[in-house]
Amino acid sequence: MAKNYMVLYGKNSVIERLKADPSSVRKVFLRDNLKAPGIEELISANNVPNERLPEHELDKMRPAKDLQGVIARVNKFQYASFEDLLEQSKDIKTTFLFLDRINDPQNLGAIIRIAACFGGFAAVIPQFDACEVNETVIHVASGGENHIPVSIVNNISNAILKAKERGFWIMGAVIKDDAEDVSKVSMPFPLGLVLGSEGEGIRHGIEKHLDIKAKIPMEGAKLSFNVSTACAIFCHEISKHRGKCDEERE
C-alpha cells in the first residue's frame, strides 16, 4: 500500500517546516542522544507528536547518509493550482519558472531553494517526463518548498500560452548564437522564464513560444552550466530588473 505521507529528513528541512507549516507535520522522530533545542522548542510550541529512537531505528525509516538525527512524517506535498496562480498574478508580482522536463530531483530541489531565496517566483512543472516533488526534492530544497508555490500541469506549452494570454512575456534560457546576453537584455514584466532539460534544453515546440531568448555569456571551456546553476544566474538578473521596475513605478 502506498504511504499517504512524505518523510522529511535533516535539521534544516524539519526546522523550516515546523516554522512555516507546523500543522502539516504529523510526527517528529529524533535520535535518542541528539541535542536539538531549536527543534525541541518548535515541537513543544506547536504540540507536535514526537519520539526518541536509537540511530539504527531511524536508519530503517529513511536510509540516507545525512539524516542528521531527525526525521519528520509530513502531509504529502500540495501543488498550487496554476489557474489560481495566474489569477493572483494580477495583484502579485510573480515570475513563473516553467521547467521543461527536469528529471533530476537534485536539480528540482535546488531550483526550488534558489527561487525561494530570491522570492517572487513560482515553479511550474509538467506531469509527465519530469521529476515530481518527492522526498529527495524537498530535502534538497531545505525548506524552500514552504516559500514558493509549485504547480503541476498536463502540458507546459499550454500553460505558457495561458500565461501569454494574461500578458506575460516569455523568456527562455538557451545556448544559441541569436540569444541575448542575460545581463544586458531588457526584461518586460510580468515575465515567465523557461528552463530546459538537463541534457536536451528547451523543446522546439516550446521554443517557438519564446518572446526573448537569453544566454549566459561564457568565455571559458565549451561546457554548459548545470540547470540549477543557470537558474540562479537568471533569477538574480530577473530580481535586479524587477527591482528597477519597482523603483521606476515609484
Buried (B, 14 or more C-beta within 10 A) or exposed (E): EEEEEBBBBBBBBBBBBBBEBBEBBBBBBBBEEBEBEEBBEBBEEBEBEBEEBEEEBBBEBBEBEEBBBBBBBBBEBEBBEBEEBBEBBEEEEBBBBBBBBBEBBBBBBBBBBBBBBBBBBBBBBBEEEBBBBEBBBBBBBBBBBBBBBBBBBEBBBEBBEBBBEEEBBBBBBBBEEEBBEBEEBEBBBBBBBBBBBBEEBBBEEBBEBBEBBBBBEEEEEEEBBBBBBBBBBBBBBBBEBBEEBEEEEE
